């Protein structure tokens, strides 16, 4: 247990769609919603029973907020 409530979890292997989000983590939804609403229906792909997950390529305060890069992974069947 920790004050942040962070838990360990193993991400199951498999195919994923990946989109790179530039900028603030507060704006991640600006990249997530189009992935679900636009890309997924047009792709013919189906989501797997696994949660969306993030790879933070850099972090604030090491870089300015507008320079943050985050890869968003959508698990696919």
C-alpha positions in Angstrom: 0.0 0.0 0.0 1.1 3.6 -0.6 -0.5 7.0 -0.2 -1.0 7.4 -4.0 -3.1 4.2 -4.2 -0.8 2.8 -6.9 -1.0 -0.9 -7.5 1.1 -3.3 -9.4 -0.6 -5.1 -12.3 0.8 -7.2 -15.2 -0.3 -5.9 -18.6 -1.4 -8.9 -20.7 0.5 -9.3 -24.0 -1.2 -8.8 -27.4 -1.9 -6.4 -30.2 -2.6 -2.7 -29.4 -3.4 0.4 -31.4 -1.1 3.2 -30.3 -1.5 6.9 -30.5 1.1 9.5 -29.3 -0.3 12.4 -27.3 1.8 15.5 -27.2 1.3 17.9 -24.3 -0.4 18.0 -20.9 -1.7 14.9 -19.2 -4.8 16.9 -18.4 -5.7 16.8 -22.1 -5.2 13.0 -22.7 -8.9 12.8 -23.5 -8.3 14.8 -26.7 -6.3 11.8 -28.0 -8.4 9.0 -26.4 -11.8 10.0 -27.6 -10.9 10.2 -31.4 -9.2 6.8 -31.0 -12.6 5.3 -29.8 -15.0 7.4 -31.8 -13.2 7.7 -35.2 -10.3 5.3 -35.6 -11.9 2.2 -34.0 -15.1 2.1 -36.0 -13.2 2.8 -39.3 -10.5 0.2 -38.6 -12.7 -2.9 -38.4 -10.8 -3.8 -35.2 -12.3 -4.9 -31.9 -11.1 -4.0 -28.4 -9.9 -6.7 -26.1 -11.2 -7.2 -22.6 -8.2 -5.2 -21.1 -7.9 -1.6 -20.0 -6.4 1.3 -22.0 -2.9 2.0 -20.7 -0.3 4.7 -21.0 3.5 5.0 -21.4 4.8 8.3 -20.2 7.8 8.9 -22.4 8.9 11.9 -20.3 7.6 13.7 -17.2 7.1 17.1 -15.7 9.2 18.9 -14.3 12.0 17.3 -16.4 10.4 18.8 -19.5 7.9 21.6 -19.9 4.3 20.6 -19.8 3.8 21.4 -23.5 6.7 19.0 -24.3 5.3 16.0 -22.6 4.8 12.9 -24.7 2.5 10.0 -23.8 1.8 6.8 -25.8 -1.8 5.6 -25.4 -2.3 1.9 -25.9 -5.7 0.4 -26.8 -5.6 -3.4 -26.5 -7.1 -5.2 -29.6 -8.5 -8.7 -30.2 
